[in-house]
């Protein structure tokens, strides 16, 4: 295989990718992989300092990157940020909605506000991001929207009803976007990661017996690393994934396949 083959098939030169929640963890790994594939990268998170640190790390690897601080749950803030990117010739061709939050509580111990908080970030956040970037993508006749679902949207464990419900909604929203905008040259897909070792799952990493549970539940017998997940975003964003639309890709080490 030649370098030109990989560049034409998986390369993202001339593309701009905006990744929400990308100052650290899985989001940062996604930003780094998209940047290594040639895309200009927009790092988003809530904290300016953390975003700047992430951008500096990416630039140290020769990746073109910039910061866009906004709260995905605030529609006006998302719209303003995307408008600024459009004006600066950084209009996203690739939108990765990765920002998320978690609240592990039984349903009877969870307030309506806590329930709604997860939907505001995960579901409304995905809607706000898609709503903001779609007009430019439609005009251009090209776009890649990649949302972050979870294996929890297909199988559940105690204490994550709100999270699981939100991730299931994202899977449905992915299919709706695929049907509505596929004819405009826009593909919409979602990832459904299993258990990834990041700060987001720190509570589970520290839970007694959870590692043993994971080794039994996951055929590969381990946690995922962010670098196990991020290359799938490159694939879905590239020419290689051009005919993949409306799909929710489980990357879980075989967990959902086990009876």
N, C-alpha and C positions, 0 to 999 in steps of 0.2 A: 504494500500500500504506500502511495506517495504522500508527501506533505500537502500537495495541491488537492488530493482527494479529501483529506481530513479537513482542509480549510474550506473547500466548497460544500462539504456535507455537514460539518459540525461548527464551522467558523461563524462568528457573529460580528465580523467587521461591519462598520457602518450602522450598527444597531445601538440603541440606548435602552438600558434595562433599569427600571426602578424597583427596588426590593424593600418592602416595608419591614420594620423590625429587624434591620440588618446591621446594627452597630455591634452585635456579638452573636454568638451561638450559631444556630442553623442559618439564620438570615445572612450573617457575615460569610459563612462558607459558600452560600449560594452566590453572593455578590462576587466573591473571589473567583469562583469557577466561571461565572459569566464573563468577568473581566479577563481571565486568562484565555478565554475563547475569542476575545477581541472586542467585546462590547464595552461601550462607555457605561459607567455604573453610577446610579444615584443611590446613595445610602440614606435611608430614612430611619429615624427613631424619635423618641420623645426628648432626649437629652442632647444638647448641642455638643458638649464636650466629648461625649462618647462617640457621637457621629464623626467629629473631627479626628479623633484618634483612629477610628476605623478607616477613614479616607486616607490618612497619612500612611497607614499600613499598606493599603492597596496601591497607593502611588509609589511606595518604596519598591513594589514589584513591577512597576512600569504600567500599571493600570490607570486609565483615565477615570477619575471619580470626583464626585461633588456631593455636597450635603443638601438634604431637604428635610427640615424638621417640621413634622406635623403629626397630629393625633388622628389616626385613621377613622376614629369614631365621630369626628367632627367634619361634616360634609363640606362646609364652607372652607375650612382650612385645607382640606384635600384639593378642592377645586382651585383655590388660590395658588397652591404649590405647583400643581400641574400646569396652570396657566403661565406661571413664571418660567417653568422648564420649557414650555412651548416657545415663549418669547426669546429665550436664550439659545434656541436651536438644540435643546436637550429634550425634545418631546419623546416620551417613552414609546418605543416599539414593542417592548416587553414589560409587562406589569406583573410582578410577583407579590401577591398579597400574603405575607407571612406573619405579620404582627399578631400577637395573641396574648391572652391572659388565662389564668386558671384559678379555680376555687374548689378545692376538694372538700365537699360537704354533702351529707345526705340531704335529700329533698326536703325533709321536714325541718331541717336545721338551717336551710338557706332562705334568706329573705328574697322578696321580689326584686329588690334593687341589686342584690348579688347575682341573681339569675340574669337579670337584664344586662348587667355589666359585661358578661361574657358574650351575649348576643350583640351588644353595641360594638365590641371590638372585632370579634370574628366575623359575624354575618353582615352587620351594617358596614363594618370596615371594608369587607370585600366588595359590597355593593358600591360604596363611595368611591373606591379606587377604580372599579370598572366603569362606573358612570362618568368619571372624570376623564379617563383616557380613551374611551370608545369613540367619541366624535372625531378626534384626530386619526385614529386607526382606520375608521370608516373612510375618511377623506383620502387617506393614503392607499387604502386597499390592502393593508397588511397589519397584522397585529398578533401578539401572543399574550394571552391572559392565563396565568398559572396561579391557582388558588391553593391554599393549604388546608386540606381536610385531615383525616387521621383514621387509623384503624379503629379508633373509638367511635367513629361514625358508623361502623359496621358491626362491632362487637363491644361490649361494655364491661366495666368492673364497678364495684360499689363506690359511691362518692363522687362520680363525675357526670351526673345526669345533665347538667347544664352544658358542660363541655362537649359531651357526646352528641347532644341534641344540636348544638351549634355546628359541629363538624358534619353531621348528617345533612343539615340545611345547606352547607357549603357545597357538598357533593351534588345536591339537587340544583343549586344555582349554577354550578359548572355546566351541567347538561342543558339548562335553559339558555345560557349564553351561547353554547355551541350551536344550538338550533337556530337562535335568532340572528347570529352574526357570522356564521360560517360562510354564507354567500358573499360576504364583504371581504373575504380573504383573512378572516380572523379566526384563529383556533383558540379554544378554551378548554383547559384541562386542569386536573387537580392531582396533588400528591396526597397519599394517605400513609405517612410514616408510622412505623411502630415506635418502640421505645428508643429514643435518641438520647445519648449522654450529653446533656447540656445543662446550663443553669436552670432552665425551665423545668427540668425533671429532678432537680436537686432533692426535693422532698422524698421522691420515690427511691433515689439512690441511697438515701440515708435510712430508709425504712427497713427494719429488721426482717430478714427472710426474703426480701424482694429479689435479690440477686438469684437466690435459689429458685424462686418461682419463675424468673425469666429464663434461666437455663433449661427448665423443664418445658416452658411454654413455647419457646422459640427454637425451631429445629437447628438453626445455626448456633444456638447456645450462648448468645452474647447480646449486649447492648449494640445499637447502631451508633456509628460515629457520624457527625455532620457531613463528612466527606463521603459517606456511603449514600447520602440522600441527594446532595447538591448536583452531581453530574446528570441526574435525571432532568433537572431544569434546563441544562444546556441542550440535552437531546430534544426536549419538547419545544425549545425556543429556536432550534436550528432547522435547516432544510431537511435533516434526517427525520424530524418529527412532523413534517408538513401535512401529513394526512391523518394525524392523530387528533381527534376532536371529540370532546364530550366524554373523555375517559378519566376515571379515577384510578391512578396507579398506586397500588399498595407496595410499599417498600418496607417489609416487616420481618425479613429473615425467615419467612414461611409460617409465621404465627397463625394467620387466618386459615392456612391450609391444614392445620392439625386438628384432628377430631378429638 
